[in-house]
C-alpha cells in the first residue's frame, strides 16, 4: 500500500515534466528552424575571410585598448595636476583664514610708519624753511644796514674832504631830488584834477546840447511881468541860475603846498624880494612873459608867492654870481622865464 501511494503521488509530477520537456523541444526546433532560415539568407564566408575579419577586429581592439591606456594616462596626469591645484588652493584658503590677518596688521603698521615719516618730513621741512627765511631776512637786513652805514660813512668822509661850495652843491642836489619827487606827485594830482574837470565839462556840454530851443525861450509875458514889477533884469535869471546849479563845486585844493626851499634858493629869494619894484607896466609885461607851461615850475621855485598873485612880480636884476649859484643847483634863470634843466 505504501509503494503504490508514492507512485500515485509522482505520476502527476512526471506528466508535468514531460509536458515541459515537450514544450522545450518545440522551442528548440523553432529556434533551429529560425537559425536555418537566417543562415540560408546569408552568404557563405570562407576561412580566410573569417581570419581577416578576426585580425581586423583584434587590431581595432588593440587600438581601442591603446586609446583607453592613453586616456587613462591623461586622466592620471590631470589628477596629479588637480591634486597640485588643490594643494595650492588649500594653501591660499589657509592664508585667507589665518595668514591674511597677520599681513594686514603688518601693512597697517607700515602705512602708519609711512604717514608718521611724511608728517615728520613736512614738519622738518617747514621748520627748516622758516629758519632759512628768517636767516636770509636777517642776513639781508644786516647787509642792508651795513651797506647803508658804510655809505653814510663814505658820504660823511667824502663831504669832509669837500670845500664849502661843493658841500652846498651836494645838499642842493639832495634838495632838488626831493623837489622832483614832490613835483611828480603834484603833477599827477593836477592831471587827475584836470581830467575830472574835463569830464565834468563834457557832461555839462552834453546836458546843454540835449536841451532844446524851447527850453531856452522865456515867454513874453514873463518879461512884461518883470518889467512891470520894476525888477532888476541885469541880475541872474533862471537860465543863469540853472547853469550855476550845473556847475560843480570848486573844492579848495591846494595843489602846491609850501615846502622848505634850499639854502641857496632862499638866499636868492631874499635878494629878489629886496630889489626895488619897477613901474606897473614893467611888472605887467614880466607877467605876460611867464608861459602857461612854466607856471608849475614858477610855483615850485617860489611856493610862498602862490597866494599873492595880485602883487607885481619884481624884475630879475641879478648879478653874474647869482646866476652861477642858480646854475649850480640846476635852475636856469632869465628875465622872462624860469625853468628846471
C-alpha positions, 0 to 999 in steps of 0.5 A: 500500500505504501509503494503504490501511494508514492507512485500515485503521488509522482505520476502527476509530477512526471506528466508535468515534466514531460509536458515541459520537456515537450514544450522545450523541444518545440522551442528548440526546433523553432529556434533551429528552424529560425537559425536555418532560415537566417543562415540560408539568407546569408552568404557563405564566408570562407576561412580566410575571410573569417581570419581577416575579419578576426585580425581586423577586429583584434587590431581595432581592439588593440587600438581601442585598448591603446586609446583607453591606456592613453586616456587613462594616462591623461586622466592620471596626469590631470589628477596629479595636476588637480591634486597640485591645484588643490594643494595650492588652493588649500594653501591660499584658503589657509592664508585667507583664514589665518595668514591674511590677518597677520599681513594686514596688521603688518601693512597697517603698521607700515602705512602708519610708519609711512604717514608718521615719516611724511608728517615728520618730513613736512614738519622738518621741512617747514621748520627748516624753511622758516629758519632759512627765511628768517636767516636770509631776512636777517642776513639781508637786513644786516647787509642792508644796514651795513651797506647803508652805514658804510655809505653814510660813512663814505658820504660823511668822509667824502663831504669832509674832504669837500670845500664849502661850495661843493658841500652846498652843491651836494645838499642842493642836489639832495634838495632838488631830488626831493623837489622832483619827487614832490613835483611828480606827485603834484603833477599827477594830482593836477592831471587827475584834477584836470581830467575830472574837470574835463569830464565834468565839462563834457557832461555839462556840454552834453546836458546843454546840447540835449536841451532844446530851443524851447527850453531856452525861450522865456515867454513874453509875458514873463518879461512884461511881468518883470518889467512891470514889477520894476525888477532888476533884469541885469541880475541872474535869471533862471537860465543863469541860475540853472547853469550855476546849479550845473556847475560843480563845486570848486573844492579848495585844493591846494595843489602846491603846498609850501615846502622848505626851499634850499639854502641857496634858493632862499638866499636868492629869494631874499635878494629878489624880494629886496630889489626895488619894484619897477613901474606897473607896466614893467611888472605887467609885461614880466607877467605876460612873459611867464608861459602857461607851461612854466607856471608849475615850475614858477610855483615850485621855485617860489611856493610862498608867492602862490597866494599873492598873485595880485602883487607885481612880480619884481624884475630879475636884476641879478648879478653874474654870481647869482646866476652861477649859484642858480646854475649850480643847483640846476635852475636856469634863470632869465628875465622872462622865464624860469625853468628846471634843466 
